[in-house]
Structures are given as C-alpha cells and as structure tokens.
C-alpha cells in the first residue's frame, strides 16, 4: 500500500469538499453579517421604544441584551443550517438536551448570577446611583450587568459583586428615601438640670440648617451611665453618607459649644481600676504606666 498516494487522495478530497462548500460558507457569512446589522437595528428600535417610557436605565439595558441575544441565536442557527446541510435546529436542541446536565454543573455560577441579574433589574428597588450596604460592602451602585454589579465604595475602590450575592443576602439601600434619621448619644454630669440640658440640646440641633425641619428632633434622657446621664438625640437629614456625617459633625460641635456656654459639663468617662474604683481614665493610665516602670 502506497501511503503517500492515499494521503494525497485524502487531501484532494478535502480540498474538493472545501471548494464545494465555499458557496454555502459564503451564504452563512452573509447571513451572519445580516444578523449583525439586524441586531444593531433592533437595539436602536428597542431604545426608541423604551426611551418613551419611565423604566430604569439598567432595565433598558436588559431589554437591549435580550433583543440582541434572541436575534443572534436565530441568525446563527440559520447560518449553521446554510453552511452544514446536515445540521438542523432540532438536532442541535437534542444535542443540547443530552449535555444539559453537564453544562448546568459546569456553568452553575454563571447561570445563577445571570438569573439573579435579571431578577434584580426587574424589581423596583436598587437603582443606579443608590448607596447600598451588603455583607460588609458599602458604596454607590455604578453599573448593573446580567452577571455582576459594580459598587464604588466610599473610599473610592470599585468592588465587583456577583449578582447572586446581592439577591440571596439582605441589602440595605441607604438612599431609598431622600432623608434618613441619624442619632448621637450625649452625656451630661449628674448635677446638671436635665430639663435645661434637654432644652439646650433640642434648640441647638433644630438650629442646624442641614437638619430637616419637616421632621421632629427628638431628645430623650436615655439612661444612668457610670459617670453621666445620657441623652439620645435623633434628627433627620439627607440620606447620602457624606451629608449624614457632615450634619452629625455640625451637631456635635454646636451642642458642645452650647453646653459649655451654659456651664453644663460633659463628664470624662470613668473606668474601674484593679485597686481603685471610679478613677479617671487619664489618672488610671498614668498610675498604670508608673507601676509598669517600677516593676521593670
């Protein structure tokens, strides 16, 4: 047997088969180009239709993706049928059914995040620009895709979060409303006129411009602490984290100044020492350091 002649015959058959298939391949390529143009046109039409509605931007992106994906699936099936006469969509789906279990296990995370992304986009909450907190991640939602969500943390790092994590875990949306309540605990000494202190704190907080005037400011005497009587102060302000921190800072500074002017003491915390009780923290630290030096 002449192996060289057999190899040459096989190569000739492959070349002839390829040449015979060129028209079918050309038709398939033309179909792919038409599919690409059709997908672009369909996305533009979808954008015009959704642009007249009031649906969210991420939901508009979901509609574009579904339209594009559907057109590409149909176009690729037609192109495969034109290029390979023995190929049929029914055969393709039958083959897909055989390997569905293996594919499902291999791409379980991808499918899970894909479905979670669709459900996140369909539900009303968590829009682009919202500040959210989930599993220790606190930041602003910049982008929602079918697989992941981009969260810009308050320290400016970008965190890419799998959609399944946001769908399966509780998500705190801090900017769901325009305003949000914040609070601080303020302690005064035991010899203070509590009604006077309460009135001063209330008027001071109400005088801050950033505090929402439509919601009441609440000042409660909360508990007897070891060295002070504590007031719980609650107010409403804009819900963005920066605004909340800024407002809280202004309130603390203003209340401290108002209490100082009224001669009301904010006592230094006391701690329990091993040998002495009710020793101020600074004194206890100094005595502890001296004891360490003597021991050394």
DAWOUR-V580342 format. One line per field, one symbol per residue. ss: DSSP state (a for helix, b for strand, c for the rest). phi: phi as a letter, one per 30 degrees, with the letter a starting at -180 (. if undefined). Layout:
ss = ???
phi = ???
This chain:
ss = ccaaaaaaaaaaaaaaaaaaaaaaaaaaaaaaaaaaaaaaaaaaaaaaaaacccccaaaaaaaaaaaaaaaaaaaaaaaaaaacccccaaaaaaaaaacaaaaaaacaaaaaaaaaaaaaaaccccccccbbbbccbbbbbbbbcccbbbbbbccccbbbbbaaaaaacccbbcccccbbbbbbbbbbcccccaaaaaaaaaaaaacccccccccccbbbbbbbccccbbbbbbbbbbccaaaaaaaaaaaaaaaaaaaaaccccccccbbcccccccbbaaaaaaaaaaaaaaac
phi = .ddddddddddddddddddddeedddddddddddddddddddddddddddddccdddddddddedddddddddddddddddddbeddbedddddddddcdddddddcddddddddddddddddddhcdjdcbbahicbacdcabcdcbbccddddidccccddddddccdcccdcdcdcbdbaacbcbddddddddddddddddddddddddddcddcbcdcadcdbacccccbbcaeddeddddddddddddddeddddddicdcdddcbccdcbchcedddddddddddddddd
